[in-house]
Amino acid sequence: AAQSQATQIKLWENLSIETLGPKLFRRHLAPLYREITAILNAAGKRLLVHYDGQLRAIADDIAELDFDGIDSFTEAPEGDMTVAEARAAWPDKFLWLHPNLGWYEQGEAYLREQVRRICRDAGPTRFCLMISEEVPPDWERTVPAVLEELEAISRDA
């Protein structure tokens, strides 16, 4: 990966801290991340990690690690941090935000409100929204609603 033409590398480890635990994360994964980022950074690459679960127990560890961003960051019920908490904990990390699939079932007004909130809480830069794993229910209607809301947010900025 370090010798490829890619500028960003994503690890698809799909961390589950509630299974692994902070102690084992610190003992085994954190040193591995340090080794990987040293190699990639020396080659001018950026590392993204796939964390869509509970991260509060290792939030300080994440802040100290030198990867560039978190792919699939998800609020409750999958995760245990809000976007505002994530941005406060990791102000310089890129956040690939995965809107909770339950939002798509709560009606268009609620969905738009949540999209607006997470965009506001993420800050003016270093984030994007994504559909991470499952296509939202009624996607033909809801995905265009999200895109329209994102356009409105960009016009308001």
N, C-alpha and C positions, 0 to 999 in steps of 0.2 A: 504494500500500500504506500509506503514511504517513497518508493521509486516510480509510482504511477503518475499519470497526468492529473489525477484528481486533486482538488484543493481541499476538499473536506471528506473525512472518513467517518462513517457511522458504525458503531458497534451495536449489534443486535442482541445484546446479552439479556435484555428484558428483566432487569433486576427486580427481585421480590424481597425487599428488606424484611418483611414480616416472616419470611421463611429463613433467610440467611442470618439476619440479626446484625446489629451494628458492630459487635465485637469481631465477628468473622469478616465483615466488610472491611474493617480497619486492618485486620491481620493479613487478609489475602487479596482482596480486590484493590484497595487503595494503592498498595505498592505496585501492583500490575498496571494500574492507570498511570502512575507516575513514570513507569518505564516506557509505556506505550506513547504517552504524550511527549516525553523527551525525544524519542526517535522521530515522531511525526513533526514536532515543532522544529527540530533541526533541519527537516526537509521542507519546511514552509507549509506544512499541512495543519489543518484544524480537525479536532476530534469532537464528534457528537456522540452522546450516549442515549440509549433508549430506556427512559425511566417513566413509566406511566402509572406507577403504584404509589405506595406510601413512602414518603421521603423525609418526614419531619425528624425522625430519629438520627438521620445522617446529614441533616441540612448544613451543619457546620463543616463536616467533612467534604461535602460537595463544594462548598465555598472555597476550600483550600486546594482542591484539585484543579489542575490546569487544563481541563477540557473546555472547549469553546461553548458548548450548548447542550441542552436537554431536549431530546426528541420525544414527542407524545406526552408532554406534561399534562396531567389530567387532575382536575379537582375532585372532590368527593362525589360519589362514594368510592371510586377507584383509588383516588389519592387522598392524602390527609393534609394538604396545604392548599391555600388559595393562591391564585395568580399574584395577588398583592403581596402575600407572604413570600412567595418564590422570588419575586422581583426585589423585595427588601433583602432577602438572604443572599441573592446572587445578582447584583446589579449589572455585572458585566457579561453574564452568560446569555447566549441566544436561547430563547424559549420557543420551541415548536409546540404550540398550544393545541390540545385535542379537546374540543368542546364535548362535554358529557353527552352521551347519546340520549339520555333521558330528557335533555332540554328540547330535543326535536319533537318529543311527544307532548309537550306542554302548551302547544299553540304558538303561532307565529310571533305574537307580541312578546311572549316570554322569551322565546329563542332570540329575538332581536335584542331585547334588553340584556340578556346574558352575554351575547357577543359584544355589545357595546361596553359592558362592564369589564370583561376580561381584556379588551383592547385598551381601555383606560388604565386598568391596573397594571398592565404589562409595561406601560410607559410609551414614550414616543418612538422608540427604535428597538431593534434587536429582538423581534418576535415575529411570528407568523401563525396563522391558523392552519390546521390540517385535519383531514379525516384519517385516523390512524389505522383502524382495524376493521370496522364494520361500516357498511354503507348505512346512513341514517334511514329510519323509516320514512316513507313518503318523501324520498329524496328529490323527486321531480319538482316538488313545491318548496321544500325546506332549504335545500342547498341554494337555489336562486335567491331565497329570502336572505340567507346569510351573506351572499355576495352583494346583494343590494344594500344591506346594512353596512358592509365594509366600504362600499363606494360612498355612502352617506357620511361615514366617519372620516374618510379621507377628504371629502369636500369641506367638512366642518373644521378640519385641522388648520 
